[in-house]
Amino acid sequence: MSPQFTINFRREAYRQEIARARRRVIALGVWVAYFGMIVILVGLYGLNCAALSRRVRQIERQTTQLRGAQGASMDWTVRQAELKEIERFVQNPRRWRDRLTRLATLMPPSARLTSLAVNPQNLTGLAEQDKLVITGVLRGAPNRDRVQDVMQVVSRLRADSAFAAGYGSIRLASTRVIEGETATAEFIIECR
């Protein structure tokens, strides 16, 4: 028995046709992706242009309204209380720099500040806007009273003319002594 062999003479042509079709599909996909990205970019630029032109129209409208309102109220007077508050805000950064510099020199070497908060409750009163809350930790000698050391810090702050100039009241709000190998006292000082 002899097997019959068939030879397909078109197989090589079929493979070439498949390879050519694959190349065309890949080229078409690349061109579609390329032009798709261009369409997306042009669309985004168009949306950005529309938003920008809408914002320009809005600002032009507000400017026109402001110019019309300025003509009506040219005489603006500043009250004395507002003027004092403006002066206080202008001098405020300089005062805070001086206060913080003095605070650094008044603290003993065994003290470590953990936080400084200005107006921590965010109150609107004039007296509350400059309120300073100093939180820290003081390490002391094992045989010494840490509360007395904290009170010395408070008395230093009260006695210093540069630091206490803006505060009528400097007081110890709370203190907590932690016993252990390194005896420490946590303190909160309020300056109003």
Number of C-alpha atoms within 10 A of each C-alpha: 3 4 5 6 6 6 7 7 8 8 10 10 10 11 11 11 12 12 12 12 12 12 12 12 12 12 12 12 12 12 12 12 12 11 12 12 12 12 12 11 12 12 12 12 12 12 12 12 12 12 12 12 12 12 12 12 12 12 12 12 12 12 12 12 11 12 11 11 11 11 9 9 8 8 7 6 6 7 8 9 9 10 11 11 12 12 11 12 11 11 11 13 11 10 16 13 11 13 16 13 13 17 18 11 9 15 18 16 10 12 18 14 15 12 10 15 13 15 17 13 10 10 11 9 9 9 12 16 15 18 22 18 21 19 19 18 19 22 20 19 12 13 7 10 14 22 18 11 19 26 16 14 20 19 14 17 21 19 12 13 11 15 21 18 12 14 15 11 12 18 17 18 13 11 18 13 16 13 10 8 7 11 17 22 21 21 21 20 21 19 23 17
